[in-house]
């Protein structure tokens, strides 16, 4: 069974300076936490994708001049940070 989802593109959000500062501090802390990563604490994540999706990711990774696994990790991390920023801003605004 094929699932089709329609996503609405959202407008860019502009944050007040104090909120933007807190966001930047949180991202910097996350970057420090990643840099402090110690070997042996990694977990393996597996998922299945279609060949077309993987080919698309490999193409984008080649443009970024990184291995596709690295590209995937970077893309997922960036999106997670963006989603968390958006969720925090919505909670504060509500």
PAMAR-33806 format. One line per 4 residues: for each residue x, z, y of N, C-alpha, C, O, CB. Coordinates in pm, whole numbers, m for minus. Each point is the difference from the previous one (the first is absolute). Glycine has a CB too. Example, Ala and Ser with C-alpha at 12.3 -4.5 7.8 and 13.67 -1.06 7.14 Angstrom:
# PAMAR-33806
1319,780,m569,m89,0,119,90,0,120,104,66,m2,m293,59,m115 ~ 154,m197,222,82,6,119,m77,73,109,51,17,111,67,m232,m174 .
# end
This chain:
# PAMAR-33806
85,0,m118,m85,0,118,89,0,124,92,81,11,m277,41,m135 ~ 159,m211,215,79,m13,122,m63,82,112,m121,m7,24,195,m223,m95 ~ 9,306,139,m49,78,114,40,m71,127,116,m37,19,m100,254,m148 ~ m112,m236,216,28,m61,129,m31,102,107,m105,64,2,52,m297,m88 .
148,246,175,m18,95,109,16,m73,132,90,m83,15,m6,275,m157 ~ m169,m162,234,12,m55,134,47,112,92,m67,102,14,m116,m276,m56 ~ 297,153,103,56,101,89,m15,m44,144,25,m116,35,136,187,m212 ~ m201,21,260,m13,m28,142,134,30,66,58,107,m21,m307,m52,19 .
298,m149,82,125,22,71,m29,90,119,m89,m28,81,182,m196,m155 ~ m18,331,83,m20,97,107,91,m31,118,109,m55,m17,m175,228,m152 ~ 22,m138,286,81,m19,120,115,101,1,m9,105,m63,m192,m191,190 ~ 308,52,m56,111,92,13,m47,125,74,m88,m7,86,253,m184,m85 .
m107,304,m37,m35,127,61,113,42,92,117,m3,m38,m259,69,m161 ~ 108,m26,319,99,54,94,m19,151,5,m110,49,24,114,m264,114 ~ 105,286,m162,m6,145,m3,50,57,132,86,m59,65,m53,57,m314 ~ m86,118,288,55,69,117,147,35,m28,40,13,m116,m269,81,178 .
308,m78,42,144,23,m14,31,120,m89,93,m5,m80,m62,m94,306 ~ m108,209,m212,30,119,m79,m27,m24,m149,72,51,m86,m130,92,284 ~ m45,m220,m228,m32,m32,m140,107,m94,m56,46,18,m112,m295,11,156 ~ 288,m127,36,104,m94,m44,131,75,m29,70,m32,m96,m177,m153,233 .
139,283,m55,120,81,m22,m9,75,m132,97,3,m76,m67,20,324 ~ m146,37,m276,m17,73,m127,9,m95,m120,56,35,m104,m200,134,221 ~ 89,m288,m101,7,m100,m107,146,m37,m25,45,m3,m115,m274,m86,176 ~ 303,61,45,140,m38,m15,80,113,m63,89,m26,m81,m108,m124,281 .
m11,274,m165,68,115,m61,m32,9,m149,88,29,m81,m95,92,301 ~ m118,m146,m256,m39,6,m141,69,m110,m80,44,23,m112,m266,75,178 ~ 231,m218,m9,68,m109,m68,149,30,m14,59,m26,m104,m229,m138,194 ~ 230,220,15,142,37,m7,23,104,m108,99,m6,m72,m74,m46,315 .
m115,149,m254,12,103,m104,m13,m63,m138,74,37,m92,m168,135,249 ~ 2,m264,m172,m16,m69,m129,126,m77,m35,43,m2,m115,m291,m16,154 ~ 308,m47,61,125,m73,m23,112,96,m42,79,m32,m90,m150,m142,258 ~ 77,290,m104,101,101,m39,m25,48,m142,94,17,m78,m72,55,317 .
m147,m49,m273,m33,45,m135,43,m103,m103,53,35,m106,m247,95,196 ~ 172,m257,m59,42,m106,m92,151,m6,m11,55,m20,m109,m260,m109,165 ~ 274,147,57,146,m4,m2,58,116,m80,109,m11,m56,m112,m102,280 ~ m70,224,m229,47,118,m72,m38,m5,m148,23,96,m74,m42,34,285 .
m38,m241,m253,m42,m18,m139,115,30,m95,111,m48,18,m278,m124,54 ~ 139,251,m172,103,34,m98,m26,m76,m129,m115,m13,m43,145,241,146 ~ 78,m278,m166,m17,m73,m126,m69,86,m105,14,123,m2,191,m256,55 ~ m278,67,m140,m67,72,m108,m143,39,32,m72,48,m88,292,36,22 .
m262,m106,190,m137,37,37,m90,m122,12,m114,9,45,204,191,74 ~ m38,m315,m159,m78,m122,10,m108,m4,m107,14,58,m108,185,m176,203 ~ m305,48,m63,m106,m25,m98,m17,m150,m9,25,m72,97,m142,293,m48 ~ 75,m268,m161,m21,m142,m22,m147,m32,25,m89,73,m44,278,m83,m125 .
m213,m98,240,m135,m46,28,m13,m141,m56,81,m87,30,m99,232,180 ~ m83,m165,m290,m24,m132,m59,m141,m46,34,m93,80,5,255,m32,m191 ~ m177,m176,208,m132,m57,17,6,m147,m38,108,m60,m6,m165,225,190 ~ m56,m221,m210,m7,m141,m40,m51,m83,117,m90,40,73,48,24,m314 .
103,m180,255,m38,m93,103,m7,m138,m58,60,m29,m103,44,172,278 ~ m177,m229,m110,m3,m140,m39,127,m70,46,68,47,92,m320,m47,m81 ~ 283,m111,m74,122,m74,35,0,m47,145,104,1,65,m87,m73,m303 ~ m134,31,289,m8,m48,138,36,111,100,72,m24,97,m249,m140,m167 .
127,285,44,31,112,90,149,32,m3,62,22,104,m294,70,m140 ~ 289,m90,m84,142,31,m12,85,m109,66,99,30,66,m145,94,m280 ~ 8,m249,196,73,m110,64,m3,14,152,100,m26,67,m157,m123,m261 ~ m58,189,248,m14,19,144,94,111,49,68,m16,102,m307,m61,m115 .
243,188,m60,87,112,36,147,m43,m10,80,34,87,m254,131,m167 ~ 208,m237,m24,138,m47,m15,40,m92,115,113,5,48,m135,14,m298 ~ m71,m102,294,27,m90,111,25,79,129,94,m29,74,m237,m148,m183 ~ 60,277,133,18,84,120,130,79,m9,70,15,100,m319,2,m74 .
283,33,m144,125,74,m19,120,m89,27,99,44,58,m212,103,m227 ~ 104,m272,126,110,m93,25,20,m21,150,113,m10,47,m159,m103,m268 ~ m64,104,296,10,m14,145,65,123,63,75,m12,98,m279,m133,m99 ~ 177,262,m55,58,125,49,140,22,m56,69,94,40,m298,2,m18 .
271,m182,m115,131,7,m63,23,132,m73,108,61,8,m22,m213,169 ~ m190,196,m249,10,121,m83,m62,m30,m136,m83,m90,m12,75,242,216 ~ 47,m77,m308,m66,m17,m130,m149,31,12,m41,82,83,256,m23,m203 ~ m295,m123,38,m145,17,16,m45,143,m28,m97,46,60,69,m284,m124 .
97,310,m27,m38,139,m25,22,85,126,m82,86,34,140,m113,m280 ~ 53,3,313,29,71,125,m103,m35,105,m48,87,72,293,m86,m126 ~ m279,m128,62,m102,m45,96,m132,71,m26,m65,47,93,178,m271,m76 ~ m153,231,m144,m125,68,m34,3,146,44,m96,49,60,67,m204,m255 .
138,224,165,10,141,39,m9,17,151,m70,88,49,209,m43,m251 ~ m69,m131,275,m3,8,146,m140,m28,54,m49,71,88,289,m141,m81 ~ m304,m32,m60,m132,m38,48,m103,108,m29,m83,33,86,142,m273,m121 ~ m55,296,m84,m95,106,m36,23,122,88,m95,62,48,85,m147,m285 .
136,121,257,31,117,83,m46,m20,143,m64,88,58,260,m38,m204 ~ m164,m167,205,m44,m27,138,m151,5,13,m53,56,97,255,m198,m64 ~ m272,85,m130,m147,0,7,m56,141,m14,m96,36,67,94,m268,m161 ~ 62,311,5,m46,139,m17,18,79,129,m89,76,40,146,m87,m285 .
57,m5,310,25,70,127,m102,m45,104,m56,84,71,302,m66,m124 ~ m271,m147,62,m98,m51,98,m139,55,m29,m72,39,92,208,m248,m65 ~ m176,211,m154,m132,53,m37,m13,147,35,m104,44,49,91,m212,m233 ~ 119,245,159,m4,143,31,m5,23,151,m70,91,45,198,m44,m255 .
m56,m127,287,m7,10,147,m143,m26,47,m55,75,81,297,m149,m60 ~ m301,m33,m72,m136,m36,40,m99,111,m37,m87,35,80,144,m278,m109 ~ m44,297,m91,m91,106,m45,15,124,86,m99,63,35,109,m152,m267 ~ 115,124,266,23,118,85,m59,m21,137,m58,92,57,267,m40,m183 .
m195,m171,181,m54,m28,133,m152,6,0,m60,49,95,258,m192,m46 ~ m258,93,m155,m147,3,m9,m49,144,m10,m99,37,63,97,m263,m175 ~ 73,308,33,m40,140,m13,11,73,133,m87,79,35,162,m81,m273 ~ 33,m25,312,19,67,130,m103,m47,101,m47,79,83,291,m59,m130 .
m281,m148,40,m96,m55,96,m142,47,m29,m85,5,89,232,m204,m62 ~ m172,234,m154,m136,37,m40,m32,135,31,m111,46,m27,121,m203,m144 .
# end
